[in-house]
Amino acid sequence: MKIKVFLSALVAFSVVVGLPASAQRPEASPGTQEKLRQLITNSDRPKRHSARDQYRHPFETLSFLGIDPSETVVEIFHGGQGGWYRAIIEPLVEGGGGRYFPVRGRSGWPRSDARDVPYGDVDIVFVFRAHGFLIYGAPAEDHVKDIFRMLKPGGYLGIVDHAGDEAVDQDPSGQNGYVNESYFRAMAETAGFELVRTSAVNRNPKDNKDHPRGVYSLPPTSSGPDKELHRAVGESDRFTHLYRKPE
């Protein structure tokens, strides 16, 4: 019953784009959801990780993106905050017969192929707040195009990132750390991706995106003088998108 209620609530936070039914990726199965719950609530999980769950919603996010532990999974720039998502995804996938490949920062990618990644045979690529390549690592298009090349036909890209103010043009230097949702969508579609669905699960209306140090004013960095205000806001407002590489 709890699973059914959760799925109904999740749909309310999702926008499904009008692609054919064959192009729609199912959300995580009940069995996978149970494994996710076990990993997320595991008492051995670092407290500094579980403290972020209230802002990052790992269960809801990975369920929405349709994580499947039997698949070949790539995570881009997995190292932020001590490999926060990796600590959930890697054991889930390796315990389910799938394969997990991290793409490390400062590895030379995409000037050279990502190490060990089986190009053309990847089921899904995840990008979680790894916005550096979008706004600092020019040309950003090269990174998105290479993710497209990693995926098998019909493969998926799931991304969660700090959502910029759509009333303001994307700052190409990205000094505030935010990425306009429309900016990334246009880049993904130019690379050949189709938008499958979006979710509001990681939105935060308290984040007005007008902070002295941009997104880095907010937790977990909490940089700058007004830390109490930033703690009251919580972590950033984020867009959550699922894209598909056409067959």
C-alpha positions as CSV (number, residue, x, y, z in Angstrom):
1,M,0.0,0.0,0.0
2,K,2.8,2.4,0.9
3,I,4.5,1.8,-2.5
4,K,1.2,2.6,-4.3
5,V,0.7,5.8,-2.4
6,F,4.3,6.8,-3.1
7,L,4.0,6.2,-6.8
8,S,0.7,8.2,-6.9
9,A,2.4,11.1,-5.1
10,L,5.4,10.9,-7.4
11,V,3.3,11.2,-10.5
12,A,1.9,14.5,-9.1
13,F,5.4,15.9,-9.1
14,S,6.2,14.8,-12.6
15,V,5.6,16.2,-16.1
16,V,5.6,13.5,-18.8
17,V,6.5,14.7,-22.3
18,G,4.4,13.5,-25.2
19,L,6.7,10.7,-26.5
20,P,5.4,7.3,-27.7
21,A,4.8,4.8,-24.9
22,S,7.7,2.7,-26.2
23,A,10.0,5.6,-25.4
24,Q,8.8,6.1,-21.8
25,R,11.2,4.7,-19.2
26,P,9.4,3.0,-16.3
27,E,10.0,4.3,-12.9
28,A,11.9,2.1,-10.5
29,S,10.2,-1.2,-9.7
30,P,8.8,-2.0,-6.3
31,G,11.7,-4.5,-5.7
32,T,14.3,-1.8,-6.6
33,Q,12.6,0.7,-4.4
34,E,12.9,-1.6,-1.5
35,K,16.6,-2.1,-2.1
36,L,17.0,1.7,-2.4
37,R,15.2,2.1,1.0
38,Q,17.6,-0.4,2.6
39,L,20.7,1.4,1.3
40,I,19.5,4.9,2.2
41,T,18.4,3.9,5.7
42,N,21.4,1.7,6.4
43,S,22.9,2.6,9.8
44,D,26.4,2.3,8.3
45,R,25.7,5.2,5.9
46,P,27.7,8.3,7.0
47,K,25.6,10.7,9.0
48,R,26.9,13.6,6.8
49,H,25.3,11.8,3.9
50,S,22.0,11.0,5.5
51,A,21.7,14.6,6.7
52,R,21.4,15.8,3.1
53,D,18.5,13.4,2.3
54,Q,15.9,16.1,3.3
55,Y,17.2,18.3,0.4
56,R,18.4,15.7,-2.1
57,H,15.6,13.2,-2.0
58,P,17.6,10.2,-3.2
59,F,14.8,7.7,-3.0
60,E,12.3,9.8,-4.9
61,T,14.9,11.0,-7.4
62,L,16.3,7.6,-8.3
63,S,12.8,6.1,-8.4
64,F,11.7,8.8,-10.8
65,L,14.7,8.3,-13.0
66,G,13.9,4.6,-13.2
67,I,17.2,3.2,-11.8
68,D,17.5,-0.5,-12.7
69,P,20.2,-2.5,-10.8
70,S,20.6,-4.9,-13.8
71,E,21.8,-2.1,-16.2
72,T,25.1,-0.6,-17.2
73,V,25.3,2.8,-15.4
74,V,27.6,5.7,-15.7
75,E,27.9,8.5,-13.2
76,I,29.6,11.8,-14.3
77,F,31.9,13.4,-11.9
78,H,30.8,11.3,-9.0
79,G,33.2,12.6,-6.4
80,G,31.4,15.6,-5.0
81,Q,30.6,15.5,-1.3
82,G,32.4,12.2,-0.8
83,G,30.7,10.4,-3.6
84,W,27.2,11.0,-2.2
85,Y,25.1,9.4,-4.9
86,R,27.8,6.8,-5.7
87,A,27.5,5.3,-2.2
88,I,23.9,4.4,-3.1
89,I,24.1,3.6,-6.8
90,E,27.2,1.5,-6.9
91,P,26.2,-1.1,-4.4
92,L,22.7,-1.2,-5.8
93,V,23.9,-1.8,-9.3
94,E,26.7,-4.2,-8.5
95,G,24.4,-6.2,-6.2
96,G,21.8,-6.5,-9.0
97,G,24.0,-7.8,-11.7
98,G,24.6,-4.5,-13.5
99,R,27.8,-2.5,-14.0
100,Y,28.7,0.9,-12.6
101,F,31.3,3.2,-14.2
102,P,32.3,6.5,-12.6
103,V,33.8,9.3,-14.8
104,R,36.2,11.2,-12.7
105,G,36.9,14.9,-12.8
106,R,40.3,15.9,-14.2
107,S,40.5,12.6,-16.1
108,G,40.9,14.2,-19.5
109,W,37.3,13.5,-20.5
110,P,35.9,14.4,-23.0
111,R,39.1,15.2,-24.8
112,S,39.7,11.4,-24.6
113,D,37.2,8.6,-24.0
114,A,36.1,8.1,-20.4
115,R,38.2,5.3,-18.9
116,D,36.6,1.8,-19.0
117,V,33.2,3.1,-20.1
118,P,31.8,0.7,-22.7
119,Y,30.8,3.3,-25.3
120,G,27.6,2.5,-27.1
121,D,26.5,0.0,-24.5
122,V,25.5,2.2,-21.6
123,D,21.8,2.1,-20.4
124,I,21.8,5.3,-18.4
125,V,24.1,8.1,-17.5
126,F,23.5,10.1,-14.3
127,V,24.6,13.7,-13.6
128,F,24.0,15.0,-10.1
129,R,25.0,18.6,-9.5
130,A,28.1,18.0,-11.5
131,H,27.5,21.3,-13.2
132,G,31.2,22.2,-13.6
133,F,31.3,20.8,-17.1
134,L,28.2,22.7,-18.1
135,I,29.4,26.2,-17.2
136,Y,33.1,26.0,-16.4
137,G,34.5,23.3,-18.7
138,A,34.0,24.9,-22.1
139,P,32.9,23.8,-24.6
140,A,30.0,22.3,-22.6
141,E,28.5,20.9,-25.8
142,D,31.4,18.4,-26.1
143,H,30.5,16.9,-22.7
144,V,26.9,16.4,-23.6
145,K,27.7,15.0,-27.0
146,D,30.0,12.5,-25.5
147,I,27.4,11.4,-23.0
148,F,25.1,10.8,-26.1
149,R,27.9,8.7,-27.6
150,M,28.2,6.6,-24.5
151,L,24.6,5.5,-24.5
152,K,23.1,2.7,-26.5
153,P,20.2,3.6,-28.8
154,G,17.2,4.0,-26.5
155,G,19.5,4.8,-23.5
156,Y,18.8,7.5,-21.0
157,L,20.4,10.5,-19.4
158,G,19.2,11.6,-15.9
159,I,20.3,15.0,-14.6
160,V,19.7,17.0,-11.4
161,D,21.3,20.4,-11.2
162,H,21.1,23.8,-9.6
163,A,18.3,25.7,-11.5
164,G,19.1,29.2,-12.5
165,D,16.7,32.1,-12.8
166,E,15.0,31.8,-16.1
167,A,14.4,35.5,-16.2
168,V,18.2,36.0,-16.5
169,D,20.3,34.8,-19.4
170,Q,22.7,32.0,-18.5
171,D,26.0,33.5,-17.4
172,P,28.6,31.7,-19.6
173,S,31.2,31.9,-16.9
174,G,28.8,30.4,-14.4
175,Q,30.1,32.4,-11.4
176,N,27.0,31.9,-9.3
177,G,27.0,28.1,-9.9
178,Y,23.4,28.0,-11.3
179,V,22.4,26.4,-14.6
180,N,19.3,27.6,-16.4
181,E,16.9,24.7,-17.0
182,S,16.2,25.9,-20.5
183,Y,19.9,26.3,-21.2
184,F,20.6,22.6,-20.5
185,R,17.5,21.4,-22.3
186,A,18.5,23.3,-25.4
187,M,22.0,21.8,-25.2
188,A,20.7,18.3,-24.7
189,E,18.3,18.5,-27.6
190,T,20.9,19.9,-29.9
191,A,23.1,16.9,-29.1
192,G,20.2,14.7,-30.2
193,F,18.4,13.9,-26.9
194,E,14.6,13.8,-26.4
195,L,13.1,15.0,-23.2
196,V,11.1,12.2,-21.6
197,R,9.9,13.8,-18.3
198,T,10.7,16.3,-15.6
199,S,10.1,16.2,-11.9
200,A,9.6,18.9,-9.2
201,V,10.9,16.7,-6.5
202,N,14.1,18.7,-6.0
203,R,12.5,22.1,-6.4
204,N,13.0,24.6,-3.5
205,P,10.8,27.7,-3.8
206,K,12.7,29.3,-0.8
207,D,15.8,29.6,-3.0
208,N,15.5,33.1,-4.7
209,K,19.0,32.5,-6.4
210,D,20.1,35.9,-5.2
211,H,22.9,35.2,-2.8
212,P,26.3,36.9,-2.3
213,R,28.2,33.8,-3.4
214,G,25.5,32.3,-5.6
215,V,24.7,28.6,-4.9
216,Y,27.8,28.3,-2.8
217,S,26.2,30.5,-0.2
218,L,23.7,27.6,0.5
219,P,24.4,24.3,2.3
220,P,26.5,22.2,2.3
221,T,29.1,24.9,1.4
222,S,27.4,27.7,3.3
223,S,30.0,30.2,2.2
224,G,29.6,33.9,3.1
225,P,28.5,36.0,6.1
226,D,24.8,35.2,6.4
227,K,24.9,31.5,7.2
228,E,21.8,31.4,9.3
229,L,19.7,32.8,6.4
230,H,21.2,30.3,4.0
231,R,20.5,27.4,6.4
232,A,16.9,28.6,6.5
233,V,16.7,28.4,2.7
234,G,18.3,24.9,2.7
235,E,20.0,23.5,-0.4
236,S,19.4,25.0,-3.9
237,D,16.4,24.8,-6.1
238,R,17.1,22.1,-8.7
239,F,15.6,20.8,-11.9
240,T,15.3,17.1,-12.5
241,H,15.2,15.8,-16.1
242,L,15.2,12.5,-17.9
243,Y,16.3,12.4,-21.5
244,R,16.4,9.6,-24.1
245,K,18.8,8.8,-26.9
246,P,16.5,7.8,-29.8
247,E,16.5,4.3,-31.2
